[in-house]
Amino acid sequence: MSLLTRPRHPLRPATFGRAGVQPPWVWGWSGLLLGALLSVILFAPAHWLAAAVGQASQGQVLLQDARGTVWSGTAQLTLTGGADSTATATLPSRLEWALQPAWSGLVLQLQASCCLPQPWRVSVMPRWGGLQVSLSDSPSSWPAQLLTGLGTPFNTLALQGQLALSTQGLSLTWVAGRLQLAGQTQLQLQDLSSRLSTLSPMGSYRFTLTGGSTPELQLVTLKGPLQLSGSGQWVGGRLRFVGEASSAPEHLPALSNLLNIIGRRNGARSVIKLG
């Protein structure tokens, strides 16, 4: 046989079964890892969500005693004034949530027996270069004492009463780092009182926030001896608001301390200016 003649059956490296077929242990480990990953995703504990919310809010929104999972759970909602504040306020009942993935993004449902007669439905949808958050038109009522947890000046005012919140087609869209607001929000402050005044209640008031290219804020008095009014706009991501607080002469002694706190005093009225 010529030395240049190739052998009919050259030696080949050993393989496991047919060419390209992985050994059984590879599939076993892949399935095990996939199952573990799905378990972590589906049964992620609620305290993971609580930690994320606390970090994102810089400690101002806390989900305490969180139970359940990231997808379905309950917690005690507490507001704080931040790292350098001792002000705290806790919701009277536990906050319940259910988070579900959807084709358009995520749907979050919130429920609290004290304050939400109908669940809030929040839709979170990614957009090209941004994000859109939409809130269902579900009315709610919150204790005014909850504002104390926001710190100054609310912890000084120590307000009591009810906050009635309603929305119409409210949505917030972040595009290229800019916030766009659509729809309308109304917040009614009903029968408010404060530890800074012996007059109780001081009155009822309504804030109206209307979306658009330049969102506008309006404040009017519905009733009461303390008269509040004002208007403002969101410009460049900042609120610019100008208003005033005033009192009839017969109620001025009872409201004087409050007028000194909420604005720049000018006789029987105080000028309120933000931004």
Buried (B, 14 or more C-beta within 10 A) or exposed (E): EEEEEEEEEEEEEEEEEEEEEEEEEEEEEEEEEEEEEEEEEEEBBBBEBBEEBBEEBEBBBBBEEBBBBBBBBBBBBBBBBEEEBEBBBBBBBBBBBBBEEEEEBBBBBBBBEEBBEEBBBBBBBEEEEBEBBBBBBBEBBBBBBBBBBBBEEBBBBBBBBBBBBBBEEBBBBBEEEEEBBBBBBBBBBBBBBBEBBEBEBBBBBBBBBBBEEEBBBBBEBEEBBBBBBBBBBBEEEEEBBEBBBBBEEEBBEBBBBBBEBBBEBEEBBBBBEEE
